[in-house]
Amino acid sequence: MIPRLHERTHRPHDPLEEALGRPVSPNEGLTEHTIVAHWPGLDYFTLDDEQRIWTSVQWAEHLEDPYLEHPFAASPDDDRRAILHLDVRLHPDDRELTGPEWAEVAQRLARAAGIEIPGKEHGCRWIAVQAQPGRLDLIANLIHLDGAWHAPPADKLRRLAQEARRIEQDLHLIRVRSDPPSRPAVRAALTASAQLATILTQLADEQAGPLAAVRGLVEHTSHRIARQPGAARTDAAHRLELIARRLHAIQQDLDTTANRMVQPCAVPAPDAVRHNAHRSP
């Protein structure tokens, strides 16, 4: 089980689309089989709601509402990107989890990430989406109901990794193992590939990479232009959103390439071993 923390964004639509694997829709209702867990305060919103099943667009709007209710809320460094997104993926050979098991995983990861504090019903809005095989996405808005900005713990990545190991043990899932030692002749090649992969990983880094900074500026500009009246500005904001999506796709491609570069390759057996293998007894 590998948790991954994405760069924060201004709007929940892109993270929700990535979690679903398809665009959000005003016609597609998401049941409890897809939204497997959520913040406890959501019960107040659905108590008198005859429509129990929300569409994916309604879920996105629900996560976006704190922006409208608290238009001046920002982090201590004046950052308005309040949408936090993390996903966790199971090992390809893991068994299929049940709905309650996915819900347990979601609750435990939400607490580890600091977006869910037991007993605090008026904290962050968050939902857990299980729409793709072996994958769970948590999407949260860091603006509290009272307008305060929620600051997750600084060591959230370490806490997520530790909780993932505990979940693997409790649910009898395949644990993440380190690769076996490489032969000396191969180790140098792997080291060179690892160095190049590190460069690609730095470029694709969601927290401090150069592409993340550019994408953040594009998203911020799009968000500000969208507030201005006029069809031309709406078109410009839409184009900037598309540019931001392409940048995100490039980041993902670089990350995938970096991971493939450090994967162990099949090493041919030495000549002596091959000769012995074909020698008659």
Phi, psi and chi 1 to 4 in degrees:
 res  aa     phi    psi   chi1   chi2   chi3   chi4
   1 MET       -  120.2  176.4  178.3  -70.5      -
   2 ILE  -118.8  109.9  -56.4  175.4      -      -
   3 PRO   -81.5  144.4   26.2  -28.7      -      -
   4 ARG  -136.4  128.9  179.0 -173.6  178.0 -167.8
   5 LEU  -101.7  124.9 -172.2   64.1      -      -
   6 HIS   -90.8  166.2  -60.6 -105.8      -      -
   7 GLU   -68.7  141.5 -177.9 -170.1   11.1      -
   8 ARG   -65.8  149.9  -64.3 -157.6  -45.7  -88.7
   9 THR  -129.7  173.2   61.5      -      -      -
  10 HIS   -84.1  -31.3  -70.6  -73.1      -      -
  11 ARG  -126.5  148.4  -55.7  177.5   71.2 -124.0
  12 PRO   -84.8   -4.7   30.7  -34.6      -      -
  13 HIS   -64.0  -46.9  -64.1   69.4      -      -
  14 ASP   -63.4  -47.1  -73.1  -13.1      -      -
  15 PRO   -60.0  -38.7  -25.7   35.2      -      -
  16 LEU   -67.4  -39.3 -175.1   53.0      -      -
  17 GLU   -64.3  -39.1  -72.6 -176.3   -8.1      -
  18 GLU   -66.2  -38.2 -176.5  176.2  -18.1      -
  19 ALA   -66.4  -40.2      -      -      -      -
  20 LEU   -77.7  -28.2  -66.6  172.2      -      -
  21 GLY    80.0   18.6      -      -      -      -
  22 ARG  -163.4  163.1   55.6 -172.5  179.7  -87.5
  23 PRO   -64.6  150.8  -20.4   32.2      -      -
  24 VAL   -69.0  151.4  -64.2      -      -      -
  25 SER  -140.6  142.2  167.5      -      -      -
  26 PRO   -78.1   -2.4   28.4  -34.4      -      -
  27 ASN  -112.1  -14.9  -58.1  -43.3      -      -
  28 GLU   -93.2  114.5  178.7 -168.0   15.0      -
  29 GLY   -84.2  135.5      -      -      -      -
  30 LEU  -104.6  116.4  -58.3 -178.2      -      -
  31 THR   -86.8 -177.7   68.3      -      -      -
  32 GLU   -68.0  -13.1   68.1  -85.0    6.5      -
  33 HIS   -75.6  -18.9  -61.6  -67.4      -      -
  34 THR  -103.6  -49.5  -59.3      -      -      -
  35 ILE   -89.0   90.7  -53.2  -62.8      -      -
  36 VAL   -84.1  -15.1  -64.8      -      -      -
  37 ALA  -160.4  161.2      -      -      -      -
  38 HIS  -162.4  170.7   53.1   70.9      -      -
  39 TRP   -64.9  146.2   65.4  -62.9      -      -
  40 PRO   -65.0  -26.7   21.0  -32.0      -      -
  41 GLY   -68.4  -11.4      -      -      -      -
  42 LEU   -62.9  -25.1 -179.3   64.7      -      -
  43 ASP   -59.4  -31.0  -65.9  -24.3      -      -
  44 TYR   -68.3  -28.4  -67.1  104.8      -      -
  45 PHE   -80.3  -27.9  -71.1   83.0      -      -
  46 THR  -103.1    0.3   58.7      -      -      -
  47 LEU   -59.6  -46.4 -173.8   61.9      -      -
  48 ASP  -107.4   16.3  -61.2  -37.3      -      -
  49 ASP   -91.6  115.4 -170.0   -7.3      -      -
  50 GLU   -68.0  -28.5  -65.5 -178.4   -0.8      -
  51 GLN   -86.9   97.9 -177.4 -177.3   -3.5      -
  52 ARG   -78.7  -25.7  -63.4  -66.8 -179.5  177.2
  53 ILE  -103.3  118.8  -61.9  178.4      -      -
  54 TRP   -93.7  151.7  -71.4    0.2      -      -
  55 THR   -78.6  166.7   66.7      -      -      -
  56 SER   -63.8  -33.2   52.6      -      -      -
  57 VAL   -65.3  -41.5  167.1      -      -      -
  58 GLN   -64.8  -37.7  -72.6  174.7  -45.4      -
  59 TRP   -64.5  -40.9  -79.4  110.8      -      -
  60 ALA   -63.1  -43.4      -      -      -      -
  61 GLU   -64.7  -36.4  -68.1  173.2  -15.3      -
  62 HIS   -61.9  -42.3  175.1   71.5      -      -
  63 LEU   -71.7  -24.2  -69.1  172.9      -      -
  64 GLU   -87.3  -17.8 -163.4  173.8   29.3      -
  65 ASP   -52.5  -40.5  -80.7  -13.8      -      -
  66 PRO   -55.6  -28.7  -29.0   37.1      -      -
  67 TYR   -61.6  -41.9  -85.6  118.9      -      -
  68 LEU   -74.9  -36.5  -55.6  177.6      -      -
  69 GLU   -74.4  -28.8  -62.5  168.4   -0.6      -
  70 HIS  -133.8   75.0  -53.9  -75.0      -      -
  71 PRO   -66.2  -13.8   23.6  -33.1      -      -
  72 PHE  -108.9    5.5  -58.3  106.6      -      -
  73 ALA   -68.3  135.9      -      -      -      -
  74 ALA  -156.0  162.1      -      -      -      -
  75 SER   -72.2  169.6   68.7      -      -      -
  76 PRO   -56.8  -27.5  -27.8   35.4      -      -
  77 ASP   -98.2   23.5   55.7   -5.8      -      -
  78 ASP    63.7   36.9 -158.5   30.1      -      -
  79 ASP   -98.2  124.9 -170.5  -14.5      -      -
  80 ARG   -96.3    2.9  -76.5  -84.4  -68.4  167.6
  81 ARG   -78.0   97.2  -65.5  176.5  -62.6  171.0
  82 ALA  -101.4   -6.8      -      -      -      -
  83 ILE   -88.0  114.0  -57.7  -59.0      -      -
  84 LEU   -98.5  137.4 -178.6  143.9      -      -
  85 HIS  -137.6  125.3  176.1 -152.5      -      -
  86 LEU  -135.1  149.5   69.3   90.8      -      -
  87 ASP  -132.7  157.7   71.6   73.3      -      -
  88 VAL  -134.4  138.6   62.2      -      -      -
  89 ARG  -125.6  138.1  -51.2 -173.8 -171.5 -154.3
  90 LEU   -81.8  163.3  -57.1 -176.8      -      -
  91 HIS   -63.7  141.9 -170.9  -79.1      -      -
  92 PRO   -55.5  -26.8  -25.3   34.1      -      -
  93 ASP   -95.1    5.4  -64.3  -31.9      -      -
  94 ASP   -68.6  155.4  -98.0  -38.3      -      -
  95 ARG   -71.5  165.0   64.4 -179.0  177.1   85.8
  96 GLU   -81.1  126.9 -176.3  176.6  -11.2      -
  97 LEU   -81.4  151.8  -60.5 -174.1      -      -
  98 THR   -82.0  168.6   64.6      -      -      -
  99 GLY   -57.4  -49.5      -      -      -      -
 100 PRO   -60.1  -34.3  -27.2   36.0      -      -
 101 GLU   -68.4  -41.2  -73.7  176.0  -35.4      -
 102 TRP   -61.7  -39.7  -82.3  120.9      -      -
 103 ALA   -63.0  -40.2      -      -      -      -
 104 GLU   -64.1  -44.1  177.6 -174.7  -11.3      -
 105 VAL   -59.1  -43.1  171.6      -      -      -
 106 ALA   -62.4  -47.6      -      -      -      -
 107 GLN   -62.1  -41.8  -66.7  -76.1   -9.2      -
 108 ARG   -68.6  -40.2  -68.2  174.9   63.1  168.6
 109 LEU   -70.4  -35.3  -68.9  176.5      -      -
 110 ALA   -63.1  -39.5      -      -      -      -
 111 ARG   -69.4  -40.6  -70.2 -166.3  -67.4  -89.6
 112 ALA   -64.1  -36.2      -      -      -      -
 113 ALA   -77.8  -10.8      -      -      -      -
 114 GLY    84.5    7.7      -      -      -      -
 115 ILE   -90.5  -11.2   59.7  177.0      -      -
 116 GLU  -125.4  118.1  172.3   63.7   33.3      -
 117 ILE  -111.2  115.6  -58.7  175.5      -      -
 118 PRO   -53.2  132.0  -26.3   35.2      -      -
 119 GLY    87.7   -7.5      -      -      -      -
 120 LYS  -106.1  101.7 -172.0  170.9 -175.4  177.7
 121 GLU   -86.6  -14.7  -63.8 -176.6  -11.1      -
 122 HIS  -111.4   39.0  -58.1  -71.8      -      -
 123 GLY   -94.6 -126.6      -      -      -      -
 124 CYS   -82.2  145.4  -63.0      -      -      -
 125 ARG   -82.0  129.9  -61.7 -173.6 -176.2 -165.4
 126 TRP  -151.0  153.6   65.2  -90.7      -      -
 127 ILE  -136.3  155.7   62.1  173.4      -      -
 128 ALA  -116.6  126.2      -      -      -      -
 129 VAL  -113.4  124.9 -176.9      -      -      -
 130 GLN  -122.5   90.3 -154.5  -72.6  -62.2      -
 131 ALA  -121.6  -11.2      -      -      -      -
 132 GLN  -126.3  145.2  -57.6 -176.9   58.2      -
 133 PRO   -55.7  129.5  -24.2   34.3      -      -
 134 GLY    69.7   17.1      -      -      -      -
 135 ARG  -134.9  141.8  170.9  172.1  173.7  159.3
 136 LEU  -132.8  134.6  179.4   77.4      -      -
 137 ASP  -119.1  134.3  -69.1   72.8      -      -
 138 LEU  -110.6  128.7  -91.4   66.6      -      -
 139 ILE  -126.5  128.4  -52.4  171.8      -      -
 140 ALA  -137.2  154.3      -      -      -      -
 141 ASN  -108.1  123.1 -168.7  -45.6      -      -
 142 LEU   -78.8    1.8  -61.9 -178.9      -      -
 143 ILE   -89.7  119.6  -58.7  175.4      -      -
 144 HIS   -68.9  167.6  -76.0 -168.2      -      -
 145 LEU   -63.2  -26.7  -63.2 -172.6      -      -
 146 ASP   -91.0    4.4   59.8    1.9      -      -
 147 GLY    93.3   -7.1      -      -      -      -
 148 ALA   -72.0  149.8      -      -      -      -
 149 TRP   -91.7  128.1 -174.8  -84.8      -      -
 150 HIS   -88.4  127.8  178.3   75.9      -      -
 151 ALA  -108.4  106.8      -      -      -      -
 152 PRO   -62.1  158.6  -20.3   32.3      -      -
 153 PRO   -60.2  146.9   20.2  -31.9      -      -
 154 ALA   -65.4  -27.4      -      -      -      -
 155 ASP   -99.1   32.5   62.0  -18.8      -      -
 156 LYS   -61.8  -34.0   53.9 -174.0  175.0  -65.5
 157 LEU   -64.7  -42.3  -72.7  175.2      -      -
 158 ARG   -65.7  -41.6  179.5 -176.0   61.5   81.0
 159 ARG   -65.4  -38.7  -65.8  175.2   52.2  171.8
 160 LEU   -64.3  -42.7  -76.7  168.6      -      -
 161 ALA   -64.2  -41.8      -      -      -      -
 162 GLN   -65.3  -42.0  -69.8  178.2  -16.5      -
 163 GLU   -66.8  -36.1 -172.3   60.9   29.9      -
 164 ALA   -60.7  -39.8      -      -      -      -
 165 ARG   -65.4  -39.4  -58.4  -68.2   80.8   75.1
 166 ARG   -67.7  -39.4  -73.7 -169.8  -74.7  -95.0
 167 ILE   -63.0  -42.0  -67.7  172.9      -      -
 168 GLU   -57.0  -42.6  -71.5  170.1  -13.5      -
 169 GLN   -69.8  -45.4 -179.5  177.0   -1.9      -
 170 ASP   -67.8  -35.4  -65.1  -16.2      -      -
 171 LEU   -99.5    7.6  -62.5 -175.7      -      -
 172 HIS    57.3   50.0  -54.2  -69.5      -      -
 173 LEU   -99.1  167.9  -58.6  174.7      -      -
 174 ILE   -72.6  126.4  -61.9  174.3      -      -
 175 ARG   -80.8  150.9  -65.3 -179.6   62.0   84.7
 176 VAL   -73.4  123.5  175.9      -      -      -
 177 ARG  -115.7  150.0  -65.1 -179.5  175.5   89.6
 178 SER   -76.8  151.9   58.5      -      -      -
 179 ASP   -67.8  149.0  -65.3  -31.7      -      -
 180 PRO   -65.4  154.1   22.8  -32.6      -      -
 181 PRO   -56.8  142.1  -20.7   31.8      -      -
 182 SER   -87.6  157.9  -55.9      -      -      -
 183 ARG   -66.3  149.3  -70.5 -171.9  174.3   92.6
 184 PRO   -53.8  -38.3  -26.0   34.7      -      -
 185 ALA   -66.7  -26.4      -      -      -      -
 186 VAL   -92.6  -22.6 -178.9      -      -      -
 187 ARG   -61.8  -37.9 -172.1  174.0  -64.6  117.0
 188 ALA   -64.0  -41.7      -      -      -      -
 189 ALA   -65.3  -40.4      -      -      -      -
 190 LEU   -65.3  -36.0  -70.2  178.5      -      -
 191 THR   -64.0  -43.7  -59.5      -      -      -
 192 ALA   -63.2  -43.1      -      -      -      -
 193 SER   -63.5  -38.8  -63.9      -      -      -
 194 ALA   -63.8  -37.3      -      -      -      -
 195 GLN   -65.1  -43.5  -68.6  175.0  -12.8      -
 196 LEU   -66.3  -38.5  -64.8  173.6      -      -
 197 ALA   -64.2  -34.5      -      -      -      -
 198 THR   -63.0  -39.8  -60.6      -      -      -
 199 ILE   -62.2  -45.4  -64.3  175.0      -      -
 200 LEU   -63.5  -39.4  -63.6 -177.6      -      -
 201 THR   -63.3  -39.3  -58.9      -      -      -
 202 GLN   -64.5  -39.0  -68.5  172.6  -10.9      -
 203 LEU   -63.9  -36.4  -70.7  173.3      -      -
 204 ALA   -90.5   -2.7      -      -      -      -
 205 ASP   -55.4  128.3 -171.5  -85.4      -      -
 206 GLU   -76.5  -17.0  -69.9  -79.6   -0.7      -
 207 GLN   -96.8  -45.5  -59.4  -62.2  -39.9      -
 208 ALA  -134.8   10.4      -      -      -      -
 209 GLY   -72.9  155.0      -      -      -      -
 210 PRO   -62.9  -36.5   20.7  -31.7      -      -
 211 LEU   -68.0  -33.8  -72.0  179.0      -      -
 212 ALA   -65.1  -38.5      -      -      -      -
 213 ALA   -65.7  -43.8      -      -      -      -
 214 VAL   -63.5  -45.1  173.3      -      -      -
 215 ARG   -62.6  -38.1 -177.9  173.5  148.3 -139.3
 216 GLY   -63.1  -41.0      -      -      -      -
 217 LEU   -64.7  -40.7  -70.6  172.7      -      -
 218 VAL   -63.8  -45.0  172.0      -      -      -
 219 GLU   -64.1  -40.1  -70.6  176.6  -19.4      -
 220 HIS   -64.4  -43.1  179.0   70.5      -      -
 221 THR   -63.8  -42.5  -55.9      -      -      -
 222 SER   -60.5  -41.8  172.1      -      -      -
 223 HIS   -63.5  -39.5 -172.7   68.8      -      -
 224 ARG   -74.3  -39.7  -65.0 -169.5   61.7  178.9
 225 ILE   -64.9  -36.6  -69.7  178.6      -      -
 226 ALA   -61.5  -23.4      -      -      -      -
 227 ARG   -79.7  -13.8  -65.3 -178.4  177.4 -179.8
 228 GLN   -84.9  144.9  -55.6  -62.4  -39.1      -
 229 PRO   -74.2  156.1   27.2  -34.0      -      -
 230 GLY   115.5  139.5      -      -      -      -
 231 ALA   -66.3  -35.8      -      -      -      -
 232 ALA   -62.5  -40.1      -      -      -      -
 233 ARG   -69.9  -35.0  -69.1  179.9  173.7   83.5
 234 THR   -63.2  -41.5  -59.2      -      -      -
 235 ASP   -64.9  -40.6 -179.7   67.7      -      -
 236 ALA   -64.9  -40.6      -      -      -      -
 237 ALA   -63.4  -39.5      -      -      -      -
 238 HIS   -65.1  -41.9  178.0   66.7      -      -
 239 ARG   -63.2  -39.2  -71.0  177.0  178.7  -86.2
 240 LEU   -66.0  -36.1  -72.3  173.3      -      -
 241 GLU   -61.9  -41.7  -74.5 -175.1    4.4      -
 242 LEU   -64.7  -38.9  -66.2  177.7      -      -
 243 ILE   -62.6  -42.9  -67.6  172.9      -      -
 244 ALA   -61.9  -38.5      -      -      -      -
 245 ARG   -65.9  -40.0  -68.7 -173.8 -176.5 -176.4
 246 ARG   -64.8  -39.4  -70.3 -159.7  -65.3  -90.5
 247 LEU   -62.0  -40.4  -74.7  170.0      -      -
 248 HIS   -64.2  -39.9 -174.5 -127.1      -      -
 249 ALA   -63.3  -38.7      -      -      -      -
 250 ILE   -63.9  -42.0  -68.5  173.1      -      -
 251 GLN   -59.3  -44.0  -72.7  177.2  -87.8      -
 252 GLN   -65.1  -39.7  -69.1 -179.1  -43.7      -
 253 ASP   -64.0  -41.8  -71.9  -16.7      -      -
 254 LEU   -64.1  -41.1  -73.2  171.7      -      -
 255 ASP   -64.3  -42.9 -171.9   57.7      -      -
 256 THR   -63.7  -42.5  -60.3      -      -      -
 257 THR   -63.1  -41.9  -58.6      -      -      -
 258 ALA   -61.9  -41.6      -      -      -      -
 259 ASN   -64.8  -38.9  -70.5  -29.4      -      -
 260 ARG   -69.0  -30.7  -70.5  177.6  178.3  174.6
 261 MET   -67.1  -27.0  -71.5  178.4   65.1      -
 262 VAL  -102.2    4.7  -64.6      -      -      -
 263 GLN   -71.3  138.7  -69.9  -63.5  -39.2      -
 264 PRO   -67.5  138.0   23.6  -33.0      -      -
 265 CYS  -102.2  159.0  -59.1      -      -      -
 266 ALA   -67.4  128.6      -      -      -      -
 267 VAL  -103.1  123.3 -179.9      -      -      -
 268 PRO   -64.2  144.5   22.9  -32.9      -      -
 269 ALA   -70.4  149.0      -      -      -      -
 270 PRO   -59.1  158.8  -21.7   31.3      -      -
 271 ASP   -56.8  -42.2  -69.0  -19.4      -      -
 272 ALA   -61.2  -39.6      -      -      -      -
 273 VAL   -68.1  -40.6  175.4      -      -      -
 274 ARG   -65.9  -41.0  -72.3 -159.4  -62.3  -92.0
 275 HIS   -63.1  -43.0  -66.1  -30.6      -      -
 276 ASN   -65.1  -32.8  -69.0  -24.5      -      -
 277 ALA   -68.1  -28.2      -      -      -      -
 278 HIS   -98.2   -0.7  -66.3  -74.2      -      -
 279 ARG   -76.6  136.0 -175.5  176.7  -59.9  169.0
 280 SER   -69.9  144.5  -59.7      -      -      -
 281 PRO   -70.3      -   23.7  -31.3      -      -
